[in-house]
Amino acid sequence: MEDLKNQIINKAGFLLYTDYWNKYFSKMTGEQVKEAFNIIFHFNTTFEVLKTNDLAVEMVIATIIDNIKRDASKRAKQSIASAENGKLGGRPKKKKKPNPIPENPKETQLVLKETKPKSKLFIKPTIDEIKNYCLERKNNVNAESFSNYYEARGWKLKGIQMKDWKACVRTWEQNNNNFTNNNFKKPVGMPQPQYDDPDYYKNDGGWND
């Protein structure tokens, strides 16, 4: 009872259930309502119920004070529960559902990175590698011209980093075949100045490296 008294006295106010209380106050006179509130305020600060000679006021006050005690009792229970949870480290935590993704952000990033396909790093070939590949394909591509041409361009095709230099060799090879077969259209992607030099054309439309 002492705890209940402290809950009521130490509380700066009380809940006013207007829809519930109005059904009583609407049937009372102004003086009766005034007396009822005076008794309620006194009880909320002292835990004492003033006596009244008005039976209607007494009945209404009894109901309202019961509501105030009920609310105070709820607050007391909540306060005790909060104190107990504080001793145990706070409110009991909800069980987490198993998560297939690692909780560590770094581990998550690592998993996502591993799933991405790795792009192959381009390594520019040596002249010997170009020569050997040209010999393997038995073409007339000049390895040094090929290397110098793309070296001057940073081994890029239209500003994009080259991915397969062997494919470029095959393109030069195809352009060479087209040119030697009396197709006088300048090969695409080959050193342009060479084809603008009149001394470059010999042997019935062929060309020399």
C-alpha positions in Angstrom: 0.0 0.0 0.0 2.9 2.3 0.8 4.3 1.8 -2.7 0.9 2.6 -4.2 0.7 5.8 -2.1 4.1 6.9 -3.3 3.2 6.3 -6.9 0.1 8.5 -6.6 1.6 11.3 -4.5 4.9 11.5 -6.4 3.0 11.6 -9.8 2.5 15.2 -10.9 -1.0 14.4 -12.3 -3.5 11.6 -13.2 -5.2 10.3 -16.3 -8.5 12.0 -17.1 -10.7 9.5 -19.0 -13.0 12.2 -20.4 -15.4 9.7 -22.2 -15.7 7.7 -19.0 -15.9 10.5 -16.5 -18.2 12.7 -18.6 -21.1 10.2 -18.2 -21.0 11.0 -14.4 -20.2 14.7 -14.5 -22.9 15.4 -17.2 -25.6 14.4 -14.6 -24.1 16.5 -11.8 -24.5 20.2 -11.0 -21.6 22.6 -11.3 -21.2 22.6 -7.5 -21.1 18.8 -7.4 -18.5 18.7 -10.1 -16.4 21.3 -8.3 -16.6 19.4 -5.0 -15.7 16.1 -6.8 -12.6 17.6 -8.4 -11.5 19.2 -5.1 -11.7 15.7 -3.5 -9.7 14.1 -6.4 -7.0 16.7 -6.3 -6.7 16.4 -2.5 -6.4 12.6 -2.8 -3.8 12.8 -5.6 -1.5 14.9 -3.3 -2.2 13.3 0.1 -3.7 9.9 -0.5 -6.6 10.9 1.7 -10.2 11.0 0.7 -12.2 13.9 2.0 -15.7 13.2 3.3 -18.8 14.6 1.6 -22.4 14.8 2.5 -23.5 14.4 -1.1 -24.2 10.8 -1.9 -23.9 11.3 -5.7 -20.5 13.0 -5.3 -19.4 10.2 -3.0 -20.3 7.4 -5.5 -18.6 9.2 -8.4 -15.5 9.9 -6.3 -15.2 6.2 -5.3 -15.2 5.1 -8.9 -12.6 7.7 -10.0 -10.3 7.0 -7.1 -10.4 3.3 -8.0 -9.2 4.2 -11.5 -6.4 6.4 -10.1 -5.3 3.5 -7.8 -5.4 1.0 -10.8 -3.2 3.3 -13.0 -0.8 3.8 -10.1 -0.6 0.0 -9.6 0.3 -0.5 -13.2 3.1 2.1 -13.1 4.5 0.4 -10.0 4.6 -3.0 -11.7 6.3 -1.5 -14.8 8.8 0.3 -12.5 9.7 -3.0 -10.8 10.0 -4.8 -14.1 12.3 -2.1 -15.5 14.5 -2.3 -12.4 14.8 -6.1 -12.8 15.7 -5.8 -16.5 18.3 -3.2 -15.6 20.0 -5.6 -13.3 20.1 -8.2 -16.1 21.5 -5.7 -18.7 18.3 -4.2 -20.0 15.2 -5.4 -21.7 15.4 -9.1 -22.9 16.6 -9.1 -26.5 14.6 -10.8 -29.2 16.1 -13.8 -30.8 17.6 -12.9 -34.2 16.7 -15.0 -37.2 19.7 -16.7 -38.8 21.2 -14.5 -41.5 23.2 -16.2 -44.3 25.1 -13.0 -44.9 27.9 -12.3 -42.5 27.2 -9.6 -39.9 30.7 -8.1 -40.4 30.5 -5.5 -43.2 34.0 -6.3 -44.3 33.1 -10.0 -44.6 30.0 -9.0 -46.6 32.0 -7.0 -49.0 34.4 -9.8 -49.4 31.6 -12.3 -50.3 30.2 -9.8 -52.8 33.6 -9.2 -54.3 34.3 -12.9 -54.7 31.0 -13.4 -56.7 32.0 -10.8 -59.3 33.8 -12.2 -62.4 37.4 -11.1 -62.4 38.5 -9.1 -65.4 41.7 -10.3 -67.1 44.5 -7.8 -66.7 46.1 -6.9 -70.0 49.8 -7.4 -70.3 51.4 -5.9 -73.4 53.4 -8.5 -75.4 57.1 -8.3 -76.2 58.3 -8.1 -79.8 59.5 -11.7 -79.6 56.0 -12.9 -78.5 54.5 -11.0 -81.5 57.1 -12.5 -83.9 56.5 -16.0 -82.6 52.7 -15.6 -82.9 53.0 -14.3 -86.5 55.3 -17.2 -87.4 52.8 -19.6 -85.9 50.1 -18.1 -88.0 52.4 -17.8 -91.1 51.4 -14.3 -91.9 53.4 -11.3 -93.1 52.6 -9.0 -90.2 55.7 -7.0 -89.1 56.1 -7.5 -85.4 58.0 -4.3 -84.8 55.5 -2.2 -86.8 52.7 -3.8 -84.9 54.4 -3.1 -81.5 55.4 0.4 -82.3 51.9 1.3 -83.6 50.1 0.2 -80.4 52.9 1.3 -78.1 52.4 4.9 -79.3 48.7 4.6 -78.5 49.2 3.1 -75.0 47.9 -0.3 -76.3 44.4 1.2 -76.6 41.7 0.8 -79.3 39.7 4.0 -79.7 40.6 5.1 -76.1 39.7 1.7 -74.6 42.3 -0.6 -73.1 43.2 -3.5 -75.4 42.1 -6.9 -74.1 43.6 -9.3 -76.7 46.6 -8.4 -78.7 46.5 -11.6 -80.6 43.1 -10.7 -81.9 44.6 -7.4 -83.2 47.4 -9.4 -85.0 44.7 -11.5 -86.7 42.9 -8.3 -87.8 46.2 -7.0 -89.3 46.6 -10.4 -90.9 43.1 -10.2 -92.5 43.7 -6.6 -93.6 47.0 -7.7 -95.2 45.3 -10.5 -97.1 42.6 -8.2 -98.3 45.2 -5.7 -99.5 47.3 -8.2 -101.3 44.3 -9.7 -103.1 44.0 -6.4 -105.1 41.7 -4.8 -102.6 43.2 -1.3 -102.5 41.1 -0.1 -99.6 43.5 0.9 -96.8 43.4 -1.7 -94.0 41.5 -0.6 -90.8 43.6 -0.2 -87.7 47.0 -0.3 -89.4 49.7 2.4 -89.6 48.2 4.9 -91.9 51.4 6.8 -93.0 52.9 3.6 -94.5 50.0 3.4 -97.0 50.3 7.1 -97.9 53.9 6.4 -99.0 54.1 5.7 -102.8 57.3 3.7 -102.3 55.4 1.3 -100.0 53.4 -0.2 -102.9 55.4 -2.8 -104.9 55.1 -6.2 -106.5 51.7 -5.8 -108.2 49.7 -4.1 -105.4 51.4 -6.0 -102.6 53.2 -4.3 -99.7 56.4 -4.8 -97.8 56.8 -4.6 -94.0 
